[in-house]
Every structure is written in structure tokens, then in C-alpha cells.
Amino acid sequence: MNKTLVKVCGITELAQAEQLRNLGVDYAGFIFYAPSPRYMVGKIEPAALRRLKGIQKVGVFVNAAANEIEEAVEAYGLDAVQLHGEETPAQAGSLNARIQVIKAFRISGDEEVKTLTGPYAAAVTAFLFDTKAKAYGGTGQQFDWSVLKTAQFSRPFFLSGGIGPDDVAAVKAFLTENKVYALDVNSKFETAQGIKDLALIQQFLNGLKGL
Ligand SMILES: O=C(O)c1ccccc1NCC(=O)[C@H](O)[C@H](O)COP(=O)(O)O
């Protein structure tokens, strides 16, 4: 069985991205959505991020224009883009022809998740399930993961939304019964918005060992 990968999202410092890479984190998420407190533009130099290797760099966008996304991919050397708004399957598919696209779905618990993901199956590389809340992401709120149980998704998925240091046991239990491609963590591992607590992340990674 493949190991479940880990993505740390909302990074605003190059040094932290390097440290996370050194801890063995698989994906680093960078927010390209100006209203977010984790907006990274102006905080990390494009050329410096482009030189960073050994961790998959994901740009997170909310309803951004295709040319804005493509410019950021080029300037920052992104490996994947995460579409976290109301982007259509056609928009996602057109980007996915050039770069891996992770489509985020914000879950309230009332919807049929397979109905949401169905139209995107052929258009994206992976799905990401986050919690539906007032803000688009980074809210620290968790949804009821049982809505994903038993569903066979046509794409690998990231489990996201309020996963914190105290959730190791719950995550492990969920992973024993469900095939999760990667875990996505963010605000529950911060000392301030956009600044990660690396000791907590190391502890979390240690807790997941053996999966
Ligand atoms: O993190 C943000 O500020 C953010 C803002 C707008 C869109 C997406 C954003 N984050 C995307 C992520 O992938 C987060 O890791 C995900 O929402 C989970 O965050 P959290 O609930 O804090 O663990």
C-alpha cells in the first residue's frame, strides 16, 4: 500500500518551505488569493521559490483568471495548482493539460460528494476535500469525514479542513478504512497566520509513521 503523503498549506516564508522539505513534507501550498492572511505574493521572491526543489510546490487560487495562474506557474516554478473557488470543469481541464490541477470541494455534509466531483473526473489530477465555511480556506474547521466513506473516487484525494495535532488517532483510524492520497494541514499548525510551527509538524509526521 502506498504511504499517505502530507501537504502543508499557507506558507509565506521561503526558509519554512525549505525546512518543511527537510522534514520530509511532500507538498508545500502557497496562497495566491489576496484576501487571505496567508497571501504569499511579496513575501517570497519568485526566482527563489523557482529554485526550491525536493518538495512539490502548489499554488492555491480562488476564481483566478487562467493567464494569472499561468504567469504564476512560470514565475514561481509551481508543480501544481489548487483551484479553491467555483472554477468550472472546462477551466480546470484546460489548465490540467499543462500542469497538475487539484480541484478543491468545500463540504458542508449535506451534499452528495460524488455528484460534486463527477463533472471534474476527467478534468483534474486530484481532488481535495475541505470544509465549507464563510472563508474559502484555512478556517481550521473540520467536516464530517464519514461523508467520504465507501465512495470510490475516480481521482486520488487530499483530506483537508481543520486537521490538527490532536487528530493523529482519528486520521489513522480513517486511513485504515479509506484510501487517502494525502493529508492537507494548515491553520492548526501555526504560531501566527502564515507561520508554521515546525515542531508541531514534526510531531504530527512522527505520529503518522508506519502508515
Ligand atoms: O489558507 C488560506 O488562507 C486559504 C485561503 C483561501 C483559499 C484557500 C486557502 N487554503 C487552502 C488550503 O488548502 C488549506 O490548507 C485548507 O483550506 C485547510 O485549512 P485548515 O482548515 O486551516 O487546515
The ligand as a Tripos MOL2 file, in Angstrom:
@<TRIPOS>MOLECULE
LIG
   23    23     1     0     0
SMALL
NO_CHARGES

@<TRIPOS>ATOM
      1 O1         -5.2060   29.0810    3.7750 O.co2     1 LIG1
      2 C1         -5.8250   30.0270    3.3200 C.2       1 LIG1
      3 O2         -5.7750   31.1630    3.8520 O.co2     1 LIG1
      4 C2         -6.6900   29.8550    2.1150 C.ar      1 LIG1
      5 C3         -7.4010   30.9470    1.6490 C.ar      1 LIG1
      6 C4         -8.2030   30.8310    0.5260 C.ar      1 LIG1
      7 C5         -8.3120   29.6230   -0.1270 C.ar      1 LIG1
      8 C6         -7.6190   28.5170    0.3220 C.ar      1 LIG1
      9 C7         -6.8110   28.6070    1.4460 C.ar      1 LIG1
     10 N1         -6.1640   27.4900    1.9320 N.pl3     1 LIG1
     11 C8         -6.1890   26.2590    1.1940 C.3       1 LIG1
     12 C9         -5.8250   25.0060    1.8510 C.2       1 LIG1
     13 O3         -5.5380   24.0400    1.1480 O.2       1 LIG1
     14 C10        -5.9360   24.8280    3.3360 C.3       1 LIG1
     15 O4         -4.8970   24.0140    3.7740 O.3       1 LIG1
     16 C11        -7.2850   24.1980    3.6630 C.3       1 LIG1
     17 O5         -8.2580   25.1810    3.4690 O.3       1 LIG1
     18 C12        -7.3660   23.7010    5.1300 C.3       1 LIG1
     19 O6         -7.0550   24.7010    6.0410 O.3       1 LIG1
     20 P1         -7.2680   24.4450    7.6160 P.3       1 LIG1
     21 O7         -8.7330   24.2440    7.8440 O.co2     1 LIG1
     22 O8         -6.7500   25.6760    8.2550 O.co2     1 LIG1
     23 O9         -6.4770   23.2370    7.9900 O.co2     1 LIG1
@<TRIPOS>BOND
     1     1     2 2
     2     2     3 1
     3     2     4 1
     4     4     5 ar
     5     4     9 ar
     6     5     6 ar
     7     6     7 ar
     8     7     8 ar
     9     8     9 ar
    10     9    10 1
    11    10    11 1
    12    11    12 1
    13    12    13 2
    14    12    14 1
    15    14    15 1
    16    14    16 1
    17    16    17 1
    18    16    18 1
    19    18    19 1
    20    19    20 1
    21    20    21 2
    22    20    22 1
    23    20    23 1
@<TRIPOS>SUBSTRUCTURE
     1 LIG1         1 GROUP 0 **** ****
